[in-house]
Amino acid sequence: MTFSALGLADELVRAVTELGYTEPTPIQAQAIPAILAGDDIMAGAQTGTGKTAGFTLPILQLLSANPITVKRGEKAPIRALVLTPTRELAAQVEESVRDYGKYTEHKSHCIFGGVSINPQIKALKGRVDILVATPGRLLDHAQQGTVDLSTIEILVLDEADRMLDMGFIHDIKKVLALLPKKRQNLLFSATYSDEIKQLADTLLNQPVLIEVARRNATVEAITQKVVLVDREKKRQLLAHLIKQNNWFQVLVFTRTKHGANRLAEQLSKEEIPALAIHGNKSQSARTRALSEFKSGTLQVLVATDIAARGIDIEELPHVINFELPMVAEDYVHRIGRTGRAGAEGEAVSLVCIDEMRLLSDIEKLTKRSLTREIVPGFEPDPNAKAEPIEQGRRGRQQQGQGRGQGRGEQQARSGGGGRGQRGGQPRRDRAEASADGETAVVGEEGQQPRRPRQPRAEGQPRGEGRSNGQPRQNRGAKTGDGQPRQARGEDGQARAPRGEGRGDGQPRQPRAEGQARGDGQPRAPRGEGQARGDGQARQGRNGGQGGQGGQGRAQGQGAANGQPRQGRGGQGAGTGQPRSNGGARSGGNGNGNSSAAPKVDASLREAIRRGDAQPLSNENTPVSTWFDQPRRTHGRHR
Ligand SMILES: Nc1ncnc2c1ncn2[C@@H]1O[C@H](COP(=O)(O)OP(=O)(O)OP(=O)(O)O)[C@@H](O)[C@H]1O
């Protein structure tokens, strides 16, 4: 399957070819024809599998195929709108739009909060065909009359489940009210809960459902493990692991902004250069931290879930869950920052006794049991007692929504409003929105002091958000049964001091912005069965010869929720069986015996790429097999 065979125009094929994409990924192979046919779609595919191109390429093509004439002196209409939950993702998506649309005439622009609105107003006065935005700032523009959304032909909700959850639903509804009724709607995400699917159903018109892997599946190329440790020893253990293994690019997730600040400071004191990124940081600090991390000049980025969605860091080797997320879906997104585009990655979760319930939620969601390890010198106390978990905003909000999995004793439930509301009022007023609209709702702990939540009686409806969805299938929300917690105070904006040097005595050459990793050449093609494992602690990505194989296996999910129309071009897609890695990675002993690894059957693989393979059961997918062609990096953020 080629991009041309999908019906894409030469200028688009040329752009992706220059980026090193030789063939579409399964999500692209299925989504592109459906979008070109004008269908609404709801698409789910694992993290890092190219969903952005899956919607951007056909949008560019549709706009080119249906040009509009604008009279002299009139402003060209905005024709497509992409909404994302975070500013960083908005910037990244818009950059992709520019990259993919390089040889087209279309103009794109990105608007988000935390930066001056004036340059955005100026840009919006000019030609913008595709607008990428976060909802808060978009609504500010709408209110000021500086954006006209009445001409939108195509709407995309990227990270759709997050966009439709309680924190965003109010803003999304307001945006929807500004759009023409007749439009094409595209929803993309790596995770979907049943509730979100039902809600989405009200937004979509006879959607084609496309799921290229079991829902909420993690990527098989990510080695996942859990290290059991006492709560108080997590920080020392993290520093130990980083130093011991010479990890040089580590994304660490904490639950709270305060925790992220504290951890970044502590690591820096231990000569491990670290910065924190979260919603209380200024936009310039956020941008700087992410850009230094992406370019490889910053060793550790400590983040809240603000960085969990969509952010594409080329070949990021390590994701650490310093604390498990309160919402299991967030785990899938967090670890999905590694193992992207066929690369391998490692995700390590430091888990203490308080988090065992969260761990089992994650294992249930991902249908995968995680290997538990203990690091000598950091053995957990067998007599330790669980304590209530300090939560970020998202955790508290999710309890309000009841989307969680009935998580237990330490957790509160709010009365109906979930995170979108305080005391029955919409969560965000315009002033707050202007300041930091989207970040106030993205995986962050309190930006405003909150009242303690009232416990909700079991079975009591949760109100807003789900009620408007009029789900066809009434599955009922799952609930926790915990006690209410006191709202926590705010944390400051302190920037973590940065240590000098890299801590491991092995300075890494900073990459210039936009420069490709390593030698600037496209990554070498990996042959069938050839090694991806390196056996080393990710120092040399090209080393080792572990077996990579993995047998293609079927997939093709009907994935029905609310009576979707069967998709043309085959529902569901190819995927494969877990790769047998020949001991290549985690144990550090890749032996290079590729013959030991099962090979992907060529015809099945072709079927997978065509998107007409059969359904996969519960296995994870060797996404790596979709990307085994050379590809060039792209994007200024790299
Ligand atoms: N057909 C392709 N061939 C090779 N690489 C690709 C292809 N399509 C996309 N990529 C690359 O794969 C990486 C991941 O793509 P993208 O960010 O769109 O993933 P995603 O599915 O949206 O991930 P997430 O769920 O985390 O948002 C990017 O670096 C992109 O350049």
The ligand as an ORCA input file, in Angstrom:
! r2SCAN-3c Opt
* xyz 0 1
  N       3.501      6.521      7.570
  C       4.463      6.829      8.407
  N       5.690      6.291      8.280
  C       6.678      6.604      9.133
  N       6.548      7.440     10.191
  C       5.351      8.010     10.389
  C       4.253      7.738      9.501
  N       3.195      8.459      9.949
  C       3.600      9.144     11.043
  N       4.899      8.887     11.309
  C       5.697      9.411     12.429
  O       5.256      8.727     13.597
  C       5.373      9.578     14.731
  C       4.087      9.542     15.534
  O       3.048     10.162     14.799
  P       1.872     10.942     15.536
  O       2.432     11.956     16.475
  O       0.928     11.394     14.501
  O       1.269      9.737     16.395
  P      -0.118      9.627     17.144
  O      -0.718      8.344     16.711
  O      -0.913     10.873     16.943
  O       0.353      9.501     18.648
  P      -0.432      9.913     20.019
  O      -1.527      8.930     20.219
  O       0.607      9.799     21.062
  O      -0.920     11.310     19.817
  C       5.720     10.963     14.226
  O       7.082     11.183     14.498
  C       5.466     10.883     12.736
  O       6.376     11.699     12.027
*
